[in-house]
């Protein structure tokens, strides 16, 4: 029975993952960046409302705040990016160290990240697709290697399935991927490890919220935030590189 359940879960994961890749490549080759970004943002705010804030009024206010920042970002572009980087780092640290209002700070961090993504889209759309591709490769390698080799866990209390074996192999391969794309060894390794810390950070937030996934919108893959968690720190790094 357990074997059947595992097989069904893996098949579901494969088909949903394939559908996500189809949407991703369609967006890239058909230049549907705006539509992809818009729908992803809507889904993220829905997940924030259901899992993080649980308040329709606060979620709507923060969504309107996000729209205002988007408009400002559209007209200022690079002049605005430094401010958003500073704010995103502030909200990130605040969500970790201020327990009482961590959900608000986490939401503001997500908004800052979305603004940085829109900024990078305006600078060079290929950067965002590179970030998402690297994240997909890193997550898939970590999952496959970790599931088969297993071994010691890195942070069992925060992320009970993340192993040293899967993380190490995915880190090495992702680092070489960035080196292949003409980034130096130091920058490439920082980028690769940022994917791990993004994943761990979101796992930390989910533990504080007492949830396994932000939603079941993507079936066994969880929600949109569960799929994009690892890119958040990497987005900040690319934003810094493009100041």
C-alpha positions as CSV (number, residue, x, y, z in Angstrom):
1,X,0.0,0.0,0.0
2,X,2.8,2.4,0.9
3,X,4.6,1.6,-2.3
4,X,1.5,2.4,-4.3
5,X,1.1,5.7,-2.5
6,X,4.7,6.6,-3.1
7,X,4.4,5.7,-6.8
8,X,1.2,7.8,-7.1
9,X,2.8,10.7,-5.3
10,X,5.9,10.6,-7.6
11,X,3.8,10.4,-10.7
12,X,1.7,13.3,-9.6
13,X,4.9,15.2,-8.8
14,X,6.2,14.4,-12.3
15,X,3.1,15.5,-14.1
16,X,2.6,18.7,-12.1
17,X,6.3,19.5,-12.5
18,X,6.0,19.0,-16.3
19,X,3.0,21.3,-16.4
20,X,5.0,24.0,-14.5
21,X,7.9,23.7,-17.0
22,X,5.4,23.9,-19.9
23,X,4.0,27.2,-18.5
24,X,7.6,28.4,-17.9
25,X,8.9,27.7,-21.4
26,X,5.7,29.0,-23.0
27,X,6.1,32.3,-21.1
28,X,9.7,32.6,-22.2
29,X,9.4,31.8,-25.9
30,X,6.0,33.5,-26.4
31,X,7.1,36.6,-24.3
32,X,4.3,36.3,-21.9
33,X,6.3,37.8,-19.0
34,X,3.6,40.2,-17.9
35,X,0.9,37.6,-17.7
36,X,3.1,35.1,-15.9
37,X,4.2,37.7,-13.4
38,X,0.7,39.0,-12.8
39,X,-0.9,35.6,-12.2
40,X,2.0,34.4,-10.0
41,X,1.6,37.6,-7.9
42,X,-2.1,37.0,-7.6
43,X,-1.6,33.4,-6.5
44,X,1.0,34.5,-4.0
45,X,-1.3,37.1,-2.4
46,X,-4.0,34.5,-2.2
47,X,-1.6,32.1,-0.4
48,X,-0.5,34.9,1.9
49,X,-4.2,35.7,2.7
50,X,-5.0,32.0,3.4
51,X,-1.8,31.0,5.3
52,X,0.1,34.0,6.6
53,X,-2.2,37.0,7.3
54,X,-5.6,35.4,7.4
55,X,-7.1,38.9,7.1
56,X,-8.8,40.0,3.9
57,X,-8.5,43.8,4.8
58,X,-4.8,43.7,5.6
59,X,-4.1,41.5,2.5
60,X,-6.0,44.0,0.2
61,X,-4.1,47.0,1.7
62,X,-0.7,45.3,1.2
63,X,-1.7,44.3,-2.4
64,X,-2.6,48.0,-3.2
65,X,0.8,48.9,-1.6
66,X,2.4,46.4,-3.9
67,X,0.7,47.9,-7.0
68,X,1.8,51.4,-6.0
69,X,5.4,50.2,-5.6
70,X,5.2,48.5,-9.0
71,X,4.1,51.8,-10.7
72,X,6.9,53.7,-9.0
73,X,9.4,51.0,-10.0
74,X,8.2,51.2,-13.6
75,X,9.1,54.9,-13.9
76,X,12.3,54.9,-11.8
77,X,13.8,51.4,-12.5
78,X,17.4,51.4,-11.4
79,X,17.1,54.5,-9.2
80,X,14.6,52.6,-7.1
81,X,16.4,49.2,-6.8
82,X,18.8,50.2,-4.0
83,X,15.9,51.3,-1.8
84,X,14.0,48.1,-2.3
85,X,17.2,46.0,-1.7
86,X,17.6,47.7,1.7
87,X,13.9,47.3,2.6
88,X,13.9,43.7,1.6
89,X,16.9,42.9,3.8
90,X,15.3,44.9,6.7
91,X,12.0,43.0,6.3
92,X,13.9,39.7,6.0
93,X,15.8,40.2,9.3
94,X,12.6,41.6,11.0
95,X,10.6,38.5,10.1
96,X,13.3,36.3,11.7
97,X,13.9,38.3,14.9
98,X,10.5,39.9,15.7
99,X,8.2,37.0,16.6
100,X,5.0,39.0,17.3
101,X,4.7,40.5,13.8
102,X,6.8,38.1,11.7
103,X,3.8,37.4,9.4
104,X,3.6,41.1,8.4
105,X,7.4,41.5,7.9
106,X,7.4,38.2,5.9
107,X,4.6,39.6,3.7
108,X,6.5,42.8,3.2
109,X,9.6,40.8,2.3
110,X,7.7,38.9,-0.3
111,X,6.4,42.3,-1.7
112,X,10.0,43.6,-1.9
113,X,11.1,40.5,-3.7
114,X,8.3,40.8,-6.2
115,X,9.3,44.4,-6.9
116,X,12.9,43.3,-7.4
117,X,11.8,40.7,-9.8
118,X,9.8,43.3,-11.8
119,X,12.9,45.5,-11.8
120,X,15.1,42.7,-13.1
121,X,12.4,42.0,-15.8
122,X,12.7,45.6,-16.9
123,X,16.5,45.5,-17.0
124,X,16.9,42.1,-18.7
125,X,14.1,39.5,-18.8
126,X,16.7,36.7,-19.3
127,X,17.9,37.2,-15.7
128,X,14.6,36.1,-14.2
129,X,14.4,33.0,-16.4
130,X,17.9,32.2,-15.5
131,X,17.1,32.5,-11.8
132,X,14.0,30.3,-12.0
133,X,15.9,27.7,-14.2
134,X,18.7,27.5,-11.6
135,X,16.2,27.1,-8.8
136,X,14.4,24.3,-10.7
137,X,17.7,22.5,-11.4
138,X,18.9,23.0,-7.8
139,X,15.6,21.8,-6.2
140,X,15.3,18.8,-8.5
141,X,18.8,17.6,-7.9
142,X,18.5,18.0,-4.2
143,X,15.2,16.1,-4.2
144,X,16.4,13.2,-6.4
145,X,19.8,12.8,-4.7
146,X,18.4,13.2,-1.2
147,X,15.6,10.8,-1.8
148,X,18.0,8.1,-3.1
149,X,21.2,8.5,-1.1
150,X,19.5,9.9,2.0
151,X,22.0,10.3,4.9
152,X,22.1,12.9,7.7
153,X,19.7,15.8,7.8
154,X,20.9,19.4,7.9
155,X,18.2,21.0,9.9
156,X,15.7,18.3,11.0
157,X,13.7,20.7,13.2
158,X,13.2,23.2,10.3
159,X,13.3,21.1,7.1
160,X,13.0,17.4,8.0
161,X,13.7,16.1,4.5
162,X,16.7,18.2,3.5
163,X,19.9,16.0,3.5
164,X,23.6,16.9,3.3
165,X,23.9,14.6,0.3
166,X,21.2,16.2,-1.8
167,X,22.2,19.7,-0.8
168,X,25.9,19.2,-1.4
169,X,25.5,17.7,-4.9
170,X,23.0,20.3,-5.9
171,X,25.3,23.1,-4.6
172,X,28.3,21.8,-6.6
173,X,26.4,21.4,-9.8
174,X,24.5,24.7,-9.5
175,X,27.9,26.5,-8.8
176,X,29.4,25.0,-12.0
177,X,26.3,26.1,-13.9
178,X,26.8,29.7,-12.8
179,X,30.6,29.4,-13.6
180,X,29.6,28.2,-17.1
181,X,27.5,31.3,-17.4
182,X,30.6,33.4,-16.9
183,X,30.3,34.3,-13.2
184,X,33.4,33.9,-11.1
185,X,33.8,31.1,-8.5
186,X,33.1,33.2,-5.5
187,X,29.9,34.8,-6.9
188,X,28.8,31.4,-8.3
189,X,29.1,29.7,-4.9
190,X,27.3,32.5,-3.1
191,X,24.5,32.3,-5.7
192,X,24.3,28.5,-5.3
193,X,24.2,28.6,-1.5
194,X,21.6,31.4,-1.5
195,X,19.1,28.9,-3.1
196,X,19.6,26.6,0.0
197,X,19.1,29.5,2.4
198,X,16.0,30.7,0.6
199,X,14.5,27.3,1.0
200,X,15.5,27.0,4.7
201,X,14.1,30.5,5.4
202,X,10.7,29.6,4.0
203,X,10.7,26.3,5.9
204,X,11.4,28.4,9.0
205,X,8.4,30.6,8.3
206,X,6.2,27.6,7.7
207,X,7.2,26.1,11.0
208,X,6.3,29.3,12.8
209,X,2.9,29.3,11.0
210,X,2.4,25.6,11.8
211,X,1.8,24.6,8.2
212,X,3.4,22.1,5.8
213,X,2.8,24.1,2.6
214,X,1.5,27.5,1.8
215,X,-1.3,25.9,-0.2
216,X,-2.1,22.8,-2.3
217,X,-2.6,24.8,-5.5
218,X,0.2,22.8,-7.2
219,X,-0.8,19.4,-5.6
220,X,2.3,17.5,-4.3
221,X,4.5,20.6,-5.1
222,X,2.6,22.6,-2.6
223,X,1.8,26.2,-3.5
224,X,3.4,28.9,-5.6
225,X,5.4,30.2,-2.7
226,X,6.6,26.7,-2.0
227,X,8.0,26.5,-5.6
228,X,9.6,30.0,-5.6
229,X,11.0,30.0,-2.1
230,X,14.6,29.3,-3.0
231,X,14.9,32.2,-5.5
232,X,14.2,35.0,-3.0
233,X,17.7,35.4,-1.8
234,X,19.1,34.9,-5.3
235,X,16.9,37.7,-6.6
236,X,18.5,40.0,-4.0
237,X,22.0,39.0,-5.2
238,X,21.2,39.7,-8.8
239,X,19.6,43.0,-7.9
240,X,22.8,44.0,-6.1
241,X,24.8,43.0,-9.2
242,X,22.7,45.1,-11.4
243,X,22.8,48.3,-9.4
